[in-house]
Amino acid sequence: LNVKRLYRDAELVHGDLSEYNIMVFRGRPVLLDFSQAVSIKHPNASQFLIRDIENINRYFERFGVNVIDVEEAYRVITGGAIIR
């Protein structure tokens, strides 16, 4: 949800999202460290978003969590399919 809000409301892709850039405050996840964030208009924004999703999925899969497929997560975040 936070990644979707970042994309749709702020028109940004984090660009370096991992478990090290998320903390939980009052029971809710908070994204940190936007030093590598880029505009969704950046030529590599889609690739950065895919990498962010893959990083988070990889982390949670290590704990046996069922994660959303990268393409489905991308579609939910952006409202469109991955264009490669």
PDB file with SEQRES, HELIX, SHEET and CRYST1 records, atoms N, CA, C and O in Angstrom:
SEQRES   1 A   84  LEU ASN VAL LYS ARG LEU TYR ARG ASP ALA GLU LEU VAL          
SEQRES   2 A   84  HIS GLY ASP LEU SER GLU TYR ASN ILE MET VAL PHE ARG          
SEQRES   3 A   84  GLY ARG PRO VAL LEU LEU ASP PHE SER GLN ALA VAL SER          
SEQRES   4 A   84  ILE LYS HIS PRO ASN ALA SER GLN PHE LEU ILE ARG ASP          
SEQRES   5 A   84  ILE GLU ASN ILE ASN ARG TYR PHE GLU ARG PHE GLY VAL          
SEQRES   6 A   84  ASN VAL ILE ASP VAL GLU GLU ALA TYR ARG VAL ILE THR          
SEQRES   7 A   84  GLY GLY ALA ILE ILE ARG                                      
HELIX    1 AA1 ASN A    2  ASP A    9  1                                   8    
HELIX    2 AA2 GLU A   19  ASN A   21  5                                   3    
HELIX    3 AA3 ALA A   45  GLU A   61  1                                  17    
HELIX    4 AA4 VAL A   70  THR A   78  1                                   9    
SHEET    1 AA1 2 LEU A  12  VAL A  13  0                                        
SHEET    2 AA1 2 VAL A  38  SER A  39 -1                                        
SHEET    1 AA2 2 ILE A  22  PHE A  25  0                                        
SHEET    2 AA2 2 ARG A  28  LEU A  31 -1                                        
CRYST1    1.000    1.000    1.000  90.00  90.00  90.00 P 1           1          
ATOM      1  N   LEU A   1       0.821  -1.199   0.000  1.00  0.00           N  
ATOM      2  CA  LEU A   1       0.000   0.000   0.000  1.00  0.00           C  
ATOM      3  C   LEU A   1       0.865   1.262   0.000  1.00  0.00           C  
ATOM      4  O   LEU A   1       0.574   2.207  -0.733  1.00  0.00           O  
ATOM      5  N   ASN A   2       1.919   1.287   0.811  1.00  0.00           N  
ATOM      6  CA  ASN A   2       2.779   2.468   0.848  1.00  0.00           C  
ATOM      7  C   ASN A   2       3.491   2.692  -0.475  1.00  0.00           C  
ATOM      8  O   ASN A   2       3.666   3.832  -0.905  1.00  0.00           O  
ATOM      9  N   VAL A   3       3.902   1.605  -1.124  1.00  0.00           N  
ATOM     10  CA  VAL A   3       4.581   1.723  -2.411  1.00  0.00           C  
ATOM     11  C   VAL A   3       3.603   2.235  -3.462  1.00  0.00           C  
ATOM     12  O   VAL A   3       3.973   3.027  -4.329  1.00  0.00           O  
ATOM     13  N   LYS A   4       2.367   1.786  -3.382  1.00  0.00           N  
ATOM     14  CA  LYS A   4       1.332   2.255  -4.302  1.00  0.00           C  
ATOM     15  C   LYS A   4       1.061   3.748  -4.088  1.00  0.00           C  
ATOM     16  O   LYS A   4       0.961   4.503  -5.055  1.00  0.00           O  
ATOM     17  N   ARG A   5       0.944   4.170  -2.846  1.00  0.00           N  
ATOM     18  CA  ARG A   5       0.722   5.592  -2.547  1.00  0.00           C  
ATOM     19  C   ARG A   5       1.900   6.445  -3.006  1.00  0.00           C  
ATOM     20  O   ARG A   5       1.713   7.537  -3.543  1.00  0.00           O  
ATOM     21  N   LEU A   6       3.103   5.944  -2.794  1.00  0.00           N  
ATOM     22  CA  LEU A   6       4.293   6.652  -3.229  1.00  0.00           C  
ATOM     23  C   LEU A   6       4.265   6.835  -4.752  1.00  0.00           C  
ATOM     24  O   LEU A   6       4.570   7.912  -5.263  1.00  0.00           O  
ATOM     25  N   TYR A   7       3.897   5.780  -5.456  1.00  0.00           N  
ATOM     26  CA  TYR A   7       3.857   5.810  -6.918  1.00  0.00           C  
ATOM     27  C   TYR A   7       2.741   6.726  -7.418  1.00  0.00           C  
ATOM     28  O   TYR A   7       2.975   7.601  -8.252  1.00  0.00           O  
ATOM     29  N   ARG A   8       1.542   6.522  -6.912  1.00  0.00           N  
ATOM     30  CA  ARG A   8       0.382   7.245  -7.455  1.00  0.00           C  
ATOM     31  C   ARG A   8       0.233   8.670  -6.933  1.00  0.00           C  
ATOM     32  O   ARG A   8      -0.144   9.565  -7.689  1.00  0.00           O  
ATOM     33  N   ASP A   9       0.520   8.892  -5.659  1.00  0.00           N  
ATOM     34  CA  ASP A   9       0.317  10.222  -5.081  1.00  0.00           C  
ATOM     35  C   ASP A   9       1.543  11.126  -5.235  1.00  0.00           C  
ATOM     36  O   ASP A   9       1.414  12.297  -5.590  1.00  0.00           O  
ATOM     37  N   ALA A  10       2.730  10.578  -4.966  1.00  0.00           N  
ATOM     38  CA  ALA A  10       3.946  11.385  -5.053  1.00  0.00           C  
ATOM     39  C   ALA A  10       4.641  11.246  -6.408  1.00  0.00           C  
ATOM     40  O   ALA A  10       5.568  11.994  -6.721  1.00  0.00           O  
ATOM     41  N   GLU A  11       4.184  10.286  -7.202  1.00  0.00           N  
ATOM     42  CA  GLU A  11       4.776   9.997  -8.514  1.00  0.00           C  
ATOM     43  C   GLU A  11       6.266   9.702  -8.398  1.00  0.00           C  
ATOM     44  O   GLU A  11       7.084  10.204  -9.169  1.00  0.00           O  
ATOM     45  N   LEU A  12       6.594   8.859  -7.396  1.00  0.00           N  
ATOM     46  CA  LEU A  12       7.975   8.448  -7.154  1.00  0.00           C  
ATOM     47  C   LEU A  12       8.080   6.938  -7.049  1.00  0.00           C  
ATOM     48  O   LEU A  12       7.134   6.252  -6.662  1.00  0.00           O  
ATOM     49  N   VAL A  13       9.257   6.440  -7.405  1.00  0.00           N  
ATOM     50  CA  VAL A  13       9.646   5.047  -7.161  1.00  0.00           C  
ATOM     51  C   VAL A  13      10.800   5.111  -6.168  1.00  0.00           C  
ATOM     52  O   VAL A  13      11.736   5.888  -6.358  1.00  0.00           O  
ATOM     53  N   HIS A  14      10.745   4.305  -5.114  1.00  0.00           N  
ATOM     54  CA  HIS A  14      11.772   4.344  -4.073  1.00  0.00           C  
ATOM     55  C   HIS A  14      13.158   4.121  -4.662  1.00  0.00           C  
ATOM     56  O   HIS A  14      14.063   4.926  -4.438  1.00  0.00           O  
ATOM     57  N   GLY A  15      13.331   3.053  -5.401  1.00  0.00           N  
ATOM     58  CA  GLY A  15      14.592   2.793  -6.082  1.00  0.00           C  
ATOM     59  C   GLY A  15      15.606   1.999  -5.295  1.00  0.00           C  
ATOM     60  O   GLY A  15      16.571   1.499  -5.872  1.00  0.00           O  
ATOM     61  N   ASP A  16      15.419   1.866  -3.990  1.00  0.00           N  
ATOM     62  CA  ASP A  16      16.349   1.103  -3.150  1.00  0.00           C  
ATOM     63  C   ASP A  16      15.595   0.438  -2.009  1.00  0.00           C  
ATOM     64  O   ASP A  16      16.097   0.357  -0.888  1.00  0.00           O  
ATOM     65  N   LEU A  17      14.393  -0.035  -2.295  1.00  0.00           N  
ATOM     66  CA  LEU A  17      13.555  -0.589  -1.237  1.00  0.00           C  
ATOM     67  C   LEU A  17      14.031  -1.979  -0.842  1.00  0.00           C  
ATOM     68  O   LEU A  17      14.239  -2.847  -1.689  1.00  0.00           O  
ATOM     69  N   SER A  18      14.197  -2.168   0.444  1.00  0.00           N  
ATOM     70  CA  SER A  18      14.564  -3.464   1.020  1.00  0.00           C  
ATOM     71  C   SER A  18      14.077  -3.466   2.461  1.00  0.00           C  
ATOM     72  O   SER A  18      13.515  -2.483   2.944  1.00  0.00           O  
ATOM     73  N   GLU A  19      14.302  -4.577   3.134  1.00  0.00           N  
ATOM     74  CA  GLU A  19      13.879  -4.674   4.529  1.00  0.00           C  
ATOM     75  C   GLU A  19      14.588  -3.648   5.408  1.00  0.00           C  
ATOM     76  O   GLU A  19      14.106  -3.337   6.497  1.00  0.00           O  
ATOM     77  N   TYR A  20      15.711  -3.121   4.961  1.00  0.00           N  
ATOM     78  CA  TYR A  20      16.459  -2.142   5.739  1.00  0.00           C  
ATOM     79  C   TYR A  20      15.865  -0.744   5.636  1.00  0.00           C  
ATOM     80  O   TYR A  20      16.232   0.145   6.405  1.00  0.00           O  
ATOM     81  N   ASN A  21      14.955  -0.544   4.698  1.00  0.00           N  
ATOM     82  CA  ASN A  21      14.343   0.767   4.501  1.00  0.00           C  
ATOM     83  C   ASN A  21      12.872   0.794   4.882  1.00  0.00           C  
ATOM     84  O   ASN A  21      12.108   1.635   4.409  1.00  0.00           O  
ATOM     85  N   ILE A  22      12.486  -0.140   5.745  1.00  0.00           N  
ATOM     86  CA  ILE A  22      11.117  -0.188   6.249  1.00  0.00           C  
ATOM     87  C   ILE A  22      11.182  -0.369   7.760  1.00  0.00           C  
ATOM     88  O   ILE A  22      11.905  -1.230   8.261  1.00  0.00           O  
ATOM     89  N   MET A  23      10.428   0.441   8.473  1.00  0.00           N  
ATOM     90  CA  MET A  23      10.296   0.234   9.920  1.00  0.00           C  
ATOM     91  C   MET A  23       8.812   0.203  10.251  1.00  0.00           C  
ATOM     92  O   MET A  23       7.978   0.662   9.471  1.00  0.00           O  
ATOM     93  N   VAL A  24       8.503  -0.332  11.392  1.00  0.00           N  
ATOM     94  CA  VAL A  24       7.117  -0.375  11.840  1.00  0.00           C  
ATOM     95  C   VAL A  24       6.965   0.636  12.969  1.00  0.00           C  
ATOM     96  O   VAL A  24       7.687   0.589  13.965  1.00  0.00           O  
ATOM     97  N   PHE A  25       6.020   1.545  12.799  1.00  0.00           N  
ATOM     98  CA  PHE A  25       5.740   2.572  13.799  1.00  0.00           C  
ATOM     99  C   PHE A  25       4.257   2.518  14.112  1.00  0.00           C  
ATOM    100  O   PHE A  25       3.411   2.681  13.232  1.00  0.00           O  
ATOM    101  N   ARG A  26       3.957   2.287  15.376  1.00  0.00           N  
ATOM    102  CA  ARG A  26       2.560   2.168  15.823  1.00  0.00           C  
ATOM    103  C   ARG A  26       1.804   1.124  15.005  1.00  0.00           C  
ATOM    104  O   ARG A  26       0.636   1.302  14.658  1.00  0.00           O  
ATOM    105  N   GLY A  27       2.502   0.034  14.711  1.00  0.00           N  
ATOM    106  CA  GLY A  27       1.877  -1.088  14.033  1.00  0.00           C  
ATOM    107  C   GLY A  27       1.730  -0.945  12.532  1.00  0.00           C  
ATOM    108  O   GLY A  27       1.114  -1.792  11.885  1.00  0.00           O  
ATOM    109  N   ARG A  28       2.294   0.124  11.966  1.00  0.00           N  
ATOM    110  CA  ARG A  28       2.161   0.361  10.519  1.00  0.00           C  
ATOM    111  C   ARG A  28       3.552   0.507   9.897  1.00  0.00           C  
ATOM    112  O   ARG A  28       4.452   1.084  10.508  1.00  0.00           O  
ATOM    113  N   PRO A  29       3.724  -0.020   8.676  1.00  0.00           N  
ATOM    114  CA  PRO A  29       5.024   0.125   8.014  1.00  0.00           C  
ATOM    115  C   PRO A  29       5.251   1.563   7.547  1.00  0.00           C  
ATOM    116  O   PRO A  29       4.338   2.237   7.070  1.00  0.00           O  
ATOM    117  N   VAL A  30       6.486   2.002   7.700  1.00  0.00           N  
ATOM    118  CA  VAL A  30       6.901   3.334   7.258  1.00  0.00           C  
ATOM    119  C   VAL A  30       8.134   3.151   6.380  1.00  0.00           C  
ATOM    120  O   VAL A  30       9.092   2.491   6.784  1.00  0.00           O  
ATOM    121  N   LEU A  31       8.115   3.730   5.184  1.00  0.00           N  
ATOM    122  CA  LEU A  31       9.255   3.647   4.278  1.00  0.00           C  
ATOM    123  C   LEU A  31      10.257   4.737   4.637  1.00  0.00           C  
ATOM    124  O   LEU A  31       9.882   5.853   4.996  1.00  0.00           O  
ATOM    125  N   LEU A  32      11.547   4.391   4.532  1.00  0.00           N  
ATOM    126  CA  LEU A  32      12.631   5.307   4.877  1.00  0.00           C  
ATOM    127  C   LEU A  32      13.603   5.453   3.710  1.00  0.00           C  
ATOM    128  O   LEU A  32      13.554   4.683   2.750  1.00  0.00           O  
ATOM    129  N   ASP A  33      14.478   6.435   3.799  1.00  0.00           N  
ATOM    130  CA  ASP A  33      15.631   6.615   2.914  1.00  0.00           C  
ATOM    131  C   ASP A  33      15.241   6.719   1.444  1.00  0.00           C  
ATOM    132  O   ASP A  33      15.297   5.748   0.690  1.00  0.00           O  
ATOM    133  N   PHE A  34      14.858   7.897   1.075  1.00  0.00           N  
ATOM    134  CA  PHE A  34      14.435   8.156  -0.305  1.00  0.00           C  
ATOM    135  C   PHE A  34      15.543   8.800  -1.143  1.00  0.00           C  
ATOM    136  O   PHE A  34      15.265   9.446  -2.153  1.00  0.00           O  
ATOM    137  N   SER A  35      16.787   8.625  -0.723  1.00  0.00           N  
ATOM    138  CA  SER A  35      17.887   9.290  -1.425  1.00  0.00           C  
ATOM    139  C   SER A  35      18.045   8.829  -2.871  1.00  0.00           C  
ATOM    140  O   SER A  35      18.612   9.558  -3.684  1.00  0.00           O  
ATOM    141  N   GLN A  36      17.556   7.635  -3.210  1.00  0.00           N  
ATOM    142  CA  GLN A  36      17.660   7.144  -4.582  1.00  0.00           C  
ATOM    143  C   GLN A  36      16.314   7.138  -5.302  1.00  0.00           C  
ATOM    144  O   GLN A  36      16.188   6.552  -6.377  1.00  0.00           O  
ATOM    145  N   ALA A  37      15.317   7.781  -4.718  1.00  0.00           N  
ATOM    146  CA  ALA A  37      13.992   7.824  -5.340  1.00  0.00           C  
ATOM    147  C   ALA A  37      14.059   8.579  -6.667  1.00  0.00           C  
ATOM    148  O   ALA A  37      14.818   9.535  -6.830  1.00  0.00           O  
ATOM    149  N   VAL A  38      13.233   8.110  -7.608  1.00  0.00           N  
ATOM    150  CA  VAL A  38      13.168   8.755  -8.923  1.00  0.00           C  
ATOM    151  C   VAL A  38      11.713   8.998  -9.290  1.00  0.00           C  
ATOM    152  O   VAL A  38      10.807   8.336  -8.783  1.00  0.00           O  
ATOM    153  N   SER A  39      11.511   9.952 -10.172  1.00  0.00           N  
ATOM    154  CA  SER A  39      10.190  10.232 -10.712  1.00  0.00           C  
ATOM    155  C   SER A  39       9.697   9.025 -11.509  1.00  0.00           C  
ATOM    156  O   SER A  39      10.497   8.289 -12.087  1.00  0.00           O  
ATOM    157  N   ILE A  40       8.388   8.826 -11.538  1.00  0.00           N  
ATOM    158  CA  ILE A  40       7.846   7.725 -12.339  1.00  0.00           C  
ATOM    159  C   ILE A  40       8.087   7.968 -13.828  1.00  0.00           C  
ATOM    160  O   ILE A  40       7.910   7.062 -14.642  1.00  0.00           O  
ATOM    161  N   LYS A  41       8.483   9.165 -14.179  1.00  0.00           N  
ATOM    162  CA  LYS A  41       8.790   9.496 -15.570  1.00  0.00           C  
ATOM    163  C   LYS A  41      10.242   9.174 -15.934  1.00  0.00           C  
ATOM    164  O   LYS A  41      10.617   9.238 -17.104  1.00  0.00           O  
ATOM    165  N   HIS A  42      11.049   8.832 -14.943  1.00  0.00           N  
ATOM    166  CA  HIS A  42      12.451   8.481 -15.188  1.00  0.00           C  
ATOM    167  C   HIS A  42      12.500   7.276 -16.128  1.00  0.00           C  
ATOM    168  O   HIS A  42      11.687   6.362 -15.992  1.00  0.00           O  
ATOM    169  N   PRO A  43      13.434   7.258 -17.075  1.00  0.00           N  
ATOM    170  CA  PRO A  43      13.486   6.151 -18.045  1.00  0.00           C  
ATOM    171  C   PRO A  43      13.642   4.768 -17.414  1.00  0.00           C  
ATOM    172  O   PRO A  43      13.242   3.772 -18.017  1.00  0.00           O  
ATOM    173  N   ASN A  44      14.214   4.689 -16.217  1.00  0.00           N  
ATOM    174  CA  ASN A  44      14.415   3.398 -15.559  1.00  0.00           C  
ATOM    175  C   ASN A  44      13.454   3.153 -14.403  1.00  0.00           C  
ATOM    176  O   ASN A  44      13.642   2.210 -13.634  1.00  0.00           O  
ATOM    177  N   ALA A  45      12.435   3.982 -14.270  1.00  0.00           N  
ATOM    178  CA  ALA A  45      11.514   3.867 -13.131  1.00  0.00           C  
ATOM    179  C   ALA A  45      10.874   2.484 -13.059  1.00  0.00           C  
ATOM    180  O   ALA A  45      10.775   1.917 -11.971  1.00  0.00           O  
ATOM    181  N   SER A  46      10.443   1.932 -14.173  1.00  0.00           N  
ATOM    182  CA  SER A  46       9.809   0.605 -14.166  1.00  0.00           C  
ATOM    183  C   SER A  46      10.766  -0.465 -13.671  1.00  0.00           C  
ATOM    184  O   SER A  46      10.386  -1.327 -12.878  1.00  0.00           O  
ATOM    185  N   GLN A  47      12.008  -0.411 -14.138  1.00  0.00           N  
ATOM    186  CA  GLN A  47      12.996  -1.401 -13.699  1.00  0.00           C  
ATOM    187  C   GLN A  47      13.297  -1.257 -12.209  1.00  0.00           C  
ATOM    188  O   GLN A  47      13.466  -2.255 -11.508  1.00  0.00           O  
ATOM    189  N   PHE A  48      13.364  -0.011 -11.724  1.00  0.00           N  
ATOM    190  CA  PHE A  48      13.603   0.209 -10.301  1.00  0.00           C  
ATOM    191  C   PHE A  48      12.434  -0.304  -9.464  1.00  0.00           C  
ATOM    192  O   PHE A  48      12.646  -0.891  -8.403  1.00  0.00           O  
ATOM    193  N   LEU A  49      11.217  -0.092  -9.924  1.00  0.00           N  
ATOM    194  CA  LEU A  49      10.042  -0.572  -9.205  1.00  0.00           C  
ATOM    195  C   LEU A  49      10.022  -2.094  -9.171  1.00  0.00           C  
ATOM    196  O   LEU A  49       9.741  -2.690  -8.131  1.00  0.00           O  
ATOM    197  N   ILE A  50      10.315  -2.715 -10.284  1.00  0.00           N  
ATOM    198  CA  ILE A  50      10.370  -4.189 -10.333  1.00  0.00           C  
ATOM    199  C   ILE A  50      11.417  -4.687  -9.345  1.00  0.00           C  
ATOM    200  O   ILE A  50      11.166  -5.640  -8.608  1.00  0.00           O  
ATOM    201  N   ARG A  51      12.582  -4.057  -9.322  1.00  0.00           N  
ATOM    202  CA  ARG A  51      13.637  -4.464  -8.387  1.00  0.00           C  
ATOM    203  C   ARG A  51      13.181  -4.288  -6.938  1.00  0.00           C  
ATOM    204  O   ARG A  51      13.446  -5.147  -6.097  1.00  0.00           O  
ATOM    205  N   ASP A  52      12.495  -3.179  -6.642  1.00  0.00           N  
ATOM    206  CA  ASP A  52      11.976  -2.961  -5.283  1.00  0.00           C  
ATOM    207  C   ASP A  52      11.027  -4.088  -4.884  1.00  0.00           C  
ATOM    208  O   ASP A  52      11.123  -4.626  -3.781  1.00  0.00           O  
ATOM    209  N   ILE A  53      10.115  -4.439  -5.781  1.00  0.00           N  
ATOM    210  CA  ILE A  53       9.152  -5.511  -5.499  1.00  0.00           C  
ATOM    211  C   ILE A  53       9.880  -6.832  -5.296  1.00  0.00           C  
ATOM    212  O   ILE A  53       9.572  -7.570  -4.360  1.00  0.00           O  
ATOM    213  N   GLU A  54      10.830  -7.136  -6.149  1.00  0.00           N  
ATOM    214  CA  GLU A  54      11.593  -8.391  -6.028  1.00  0.00           C  
ATOM    215  C   GLU A  54      12.351  -8.448  -4.714  1.00  0.00           C  
ATOM    216  O   GLU A  54      12.402  -9.499  -4.074  1.00  0.00           O  
ATOM    217  N   ASN A  55      12.947  -7.321  -4.299  1.00  0.00           N  
ATOM    218  CA  ASN A  55      13.686  -7.287  -3.030  1.00  0.00           C  
ATOM    219  C   ASN A  55      12.782  -7.599  -1.849  1.00  0.00           C  
ATOM    220  O   ASN A  55      13.137  -8.400  -0.984  1.00  0.00           O  
ATOM    221  N   ILE A  56      11.624  -6.972  -1.811  1.00  0.00           N  
ATOM    222  CA  ILE A  56      10.697  -7.190  -0.694  1.00  0.00           C  
ATOM    223  C   ILE A  56      10.157  -8.619  -0.730  1.00  0.00           C  
ATOM    224  O   ILE A  56      10.071  -9.277   0.307  1.00  0.00           O  
ATOM    225  N   ASN A  57       9.796  -9.095  -1.914  1.00  0.00           N  
ATOM    226  CA  ASN A  57       9.317 -10.482  -2.029  1.00  0.00           C  
ATOM    227  C   ASN A  57      10.372 -11.473  -1.546  1.00  0.00           C  
ATOM    228  O   ASN A  57      10.058 -12.397  -0.795  1.00  0.00           O  
ATOM    229  N   ARG A  58      11.612 -11.286  -1.969  1.00  0.00           N  
ATOM    230  CA  ARG A  58      12.694 -12.198  -1.580  1.00  0.00           C  
ATOM    231  C   ARG A  58      12.851 -12.239  -0.063  1.00  0.00           C  
ATOM    232  O   ARG A  58      13.033 -13.307   0.523  1.00  0.00           O  
ATOM    233  N   TYR A  59      12.779 -11.071   0.565  1.00  0.00           N  
ATOM    234  CA  TYR A  59      12.913 -11.013   2.025  1.00  0.00           C  
ATOM    235  C   TYR A  59      11.808 -11.808   2.710  1.00  0.00           C  
ATOM    236  O   TYR A  59      12.094 -12.643   3.568  1.00  0.00           O  
ATOM    237  N   PHE A  60      10.558 -11.564   2.349  1.00  0.00           N  
ATOM    238  CA  PHE A  60       9.450 -12.230   3.026  1.00  0.00           C  
ATOM    239  C   PHE A  60       9.347 -13.705   2.676  1.00  0.00           C  
ATOM    240  O   PHE A  60       8.901 -14.500   3.503  1.00  0.00           O  
ATOM    241  N   GLU A  61       9.745 -14.088   1.477  1.00  0.00           N  
ATOM    242  CA  GLU A  61       9.736 -15.504   1.104  1.00  0.00           C  
ATOM    243  C   GLU A  61      10.659 -16.320   1.997  1.00  0.00           C  
ATOM    244  O   GLU A  61      10.393 -17.492   2.263  1.00  0.00           O  
ATOM    245  N   ARG A  62      11.738 -15.709   2.458  1.00  0.00           N  
ATOM    246  CA  ARG A  62      12.681 -16.414   3.351  1.00  0.00           C  
ATOM    247  C   ARG A  62      12.001 -16.851   4.644  1.00  0.00           C  
ATOM    248  O   ARG A  62      12.460 -17.780   5.309  1.00  0.00           O  
ATOM    249  N   PHE A  63      10.907 -16.181   4.997  1.00  0.00           N  
ATOM    250  CA  PHE A  63      10.174 -16.508   6.216  1.00  0.00           C  
ATOM    251  C   PHE A  63       8.913 -17.313   5.930  1.00  0.00           C  
ATOM    252  O   PHE A  63       8.074 -17.508   6.810  1.00  0.00           O  
ATOM    253  N   GLY A  64       8.788 -17.775   4.696  1.00  0.00           N  
ATOM    254  CA  GLY A  64       7.647 -18.602   4.327  1.00  0.00           C  
ATOM    255  C   GLY A  64       6.365 -17.831   4.054  1.00  0.00           C  
ATOM    256  O   GLY A  64       5.289 -18.424   3.982  1.00  0.00           O  
ATOM    257  N   VAL A  65       6.468 -16.522   3.902  1.00  0.00           N  
ATOM    258  CA  VAL A  65       5.289 -15.706   3.621  1.00  0.00           C  
ATOM    259  C   VAL A  65       4.922 -15.859   2.146  1.00  0.00           C  
ATOM    260  O   VAL A  65       5.791 -15.793   1.276  1.00  0.00           O  
ATOM    261  N   ASN A  66       3.643 -16.062   1.867  1.00  0.00           N  
ATOM    262  CA  ASN A  66       3.172 -16.073   0.482  1.00  0.00           C  
ATOM    263  C   ASN A  66       3.123 -14.632  -0.004  1.00  0.00           C  
ATOM    264  O   ASN A  66       2.420 -13.797   0.564  1.00  0.00           O  
ATOM    265  N   VAL A  67       3.871 -14.353  -1.052  1.00  0.00           N  
ATOM    266  CA  VAL A  67       3.958 -12.989  -1.562  1.00  0.00           C  
ATOM    267  C   VAL A  67       3.174 -12.862  -2.861  1.00  0.00           C  
ATOM    268  O   VAL A  67       2.858 -13.858  -3.512  1.00  0.00           O  
ATOM    269  N   ILE A  68       2.867 -11.635  -3.223  1.00  0.00           N  
ATOM    270  CA  ILE A  68       2.172 -11.354  -4.478  1.00  0.00           C  
ATOM    271  C   ILE A  68       3.191 -11.426  -5.607  1.00  0.00           C  
ATOM    272  O   ILE A  68       4.288 -10.878  -5.496  1.00  0.00           O  
ATOM    273  N   ASP A  69       2.834 -12.094  -6.680  1.00  0.00           N  
ATOM    274  CA  ASP A  69       3.670 -12.189  -7.864  1.00  0.00           C  
ATOM    275  C   ASP A  69       4.120 -10.793  -8.299  1.00  0.00           C  
ATOM    276  O   ASP A  69       3.362  -9.829  -8.187  1.00  0.00           O  
ATOM    277  N   VAL A  70       5.348 -10.689  -8.792  1.00  0.00           N  
ATOM    278  CA  VAL A  70       5.911  -9.394  -9.175  1.00  0.00           C  
ATOM    279  C   VAL A  70       5.018  -8.680 -10.183  1.00  0.00           C  
ATOM    280  O   VAL A  70       4.748  -7.489 -10.033  1.00  0.00           O  
ATOM    281  N   GLU A  71       4.561  -9.390 -11.201  1.00  0.00           N  
ATOM    282  CA  GLU A  71       3.726  -8.748 -12.221  1.00  0.00           C  
ATOM    283  C   GLU A  71       2.394  -8.273 -11.654  1.00  0.00           C  
ATOM    284  O   GLU A  71       1.903  -7.208 -12.031  1.00  0.00           O  
ATOM    285  N   GLU A  72       1.809  -9.053 -10.755  1.00  0.00           N  
ATOM    286  CA  GLU A  72       0.548  -8.641 -10.128  1.00  0.00           C  
ATOM    287  C   GLU A  72       0.766  -7.433  -9.225  1.00  0.00           C  
ATOM    288  O   GLU A  72      -0.032  -6.496  -9.241  1.00  0.00           O  
ATOM    289  N   ALA A  73       1.842  -7.448  -8.434  1.00  0.00           N  
ATOM    290  CA  ALA A  73       2.144  -6.315  -7.561  1.00  0.00           C  
ATOM    291  C   ALA A  73       2.378  -5.057  -8.393  1.00  0.00           C  
ATOM    292  O   ALA A  73       1.903  -3.979  -8.038  1.00  0.00           O  
ATOM    293  N   TYR A  74       3.102  -5.191  -9.488  1.00  0.00           N  
ATOM    294  CA  TYR A  74       3.362  -4.065 -10.384  1.00  0.00           C  
ATOM    295  C   TYR A  74       2.048  -3.500 -10.915  1.00  0.00           C  
ATOM    296  O   TYR A  74       1.860  -2.284 -10.955  1.00  0.00           O  
ATOM    297  N   ARG A  75       1.147  -4.380 -11.321  1.00  0.00           N  
ATOM    298  CA  ARG A  75      -0.158  -3.968 -11.854  1.00  0.00           C  
ATOM    299  C   ARG A  75      -0.974  -3.230 -10.781  1.00  0.00           C  
ATOM    300  O   ARG A  75      -1.608  -2.215 -11.069  1.00  0.00           O  
ATOM    301  N   VAL A  76      -0.953  -3.744  -9.550  1.00  0.00           N  
ATOM    302  CA  VAL A  76      -1.691  -3.099  -8.458  1.00  0.00           C  
ATOM    303  C   VAL A  76      -1.110  -1.716  -8.163  1.00  0.00           C  
ATOM    304  O   VAL A  76      -1.858  -0.763  -7.945  1.00  0.00           O  
ATOM    305  N   ILE A  77       0.206  -1.605  -8.158  1.00  0.00           N  
ATOM    306  CA  ILE A  77       0.865  -0.342  -7.829  1.00  0.00           C  
ATOM    307  C   ILE A  77       0.655   0.698  -8.929  1.00  0.00           C  
ATOM    308  O   ILE A  77       0.298   1.843  -8.650  1.00  0.00           O  
ATOM    309  N   THR A  78       0.877   0.293 -10.171  1.00  0.00           N  
ATOM    310  CA  THR A  78       0.879   1.251 -11.276  1.00  0.00           C  
ATOM    311  C   THR A  78      -0.459   1.374 -11.991  1.00  0.00           C  
ATOM    312  O   THR A  78      -0.727   2.388 -12.635  1.00  0.00           O  
ATOM    313  N   GLY A  79      -1.295   0.355 -11.885  1.00  0.00           N  
ATOM    314  CA  GLY A  79      -2.548   0.347 -12.631  1.00  0.00           C  
ATOM    315  C   GLY A  79      -2.382  -0.195 -14.039  1.00  0.00           C  
ATOM    316  O   GLY A  79      -3.333  -0.185 -14.821  1.00  0.00           O  
ATOM    317  N   GLY A  80      -1.186  -0.668 -14.374  1.00  0.00           N  
ATOM    318  CA  GLY A  80      -0.937  -1.206 -15.711  1.00  0.00           C  
ATOM    319  C   GLY A  80       0.006  -2.386 -15.667  1.00  0.00           C  
ATOM    320  O   GLY A  80       0.610  -2.677 -14.635  1.00  0.00           O  
ATOM    321  N   ALA A  81       0.127  -3.059 -16.790  1.00  0.00           N  
ATOM    322  CA  ALA A  81       0.993  -4.231 -16.899  1.00  0.00           C  
ATOM    323  C   ALA A  81       2.445  -3.799 -17.099  1.00  0.00           C  
ATOM    324  O   ALA A  81       2.723  -2.687 -17.548  1.00  0.00           O  
ATOM    325  N   ILE A  82       3.350  -4.692 -16.759  1.00  0.00           N  
ATOM    326  CA  ILE A  82       4.789  -4.453 -16.986  1.00  0.00           C  
ATOM    327  C   ILE A  82       5.030  -4.384 -18.488  1.00  0.00           C  
ATOM    328  O   ILE A  82       4.587  -5.245 -19.248  1.00  0.00           O  
ATOM    329  N   ILE A  83       5.732  -3.356 -18.890  1.00  0.00           N  
ATOM    330  CA  ILE A  83       6.158  -3.226 -20.289  1.00  0.00           C  
ATOM    331  C   ILE A  83       7.656  -3.419 -20.313  1.00  0.00           C  
ATOM    332  O   ILE A  83       8.412  -2.643 -19.730  1.00  0.00           O  
ATOM    333  N   ARG A  84       8.070  -4.468 -20.997  1.00  0.00           N  
ATOM    334  CA  ARG A  84       9.525  -4.755 -21.030  1.00  0.00           C  
ATOM    335  C   ARG A  84      10.104  -4.425 -22.373  1.00  0.00           C  
ATOM    336  O   ARG A  84      11.303  -4.599 -22.589  1.00  0.00           O  
TER     337      ARG A  84                                                      
END                                                                             
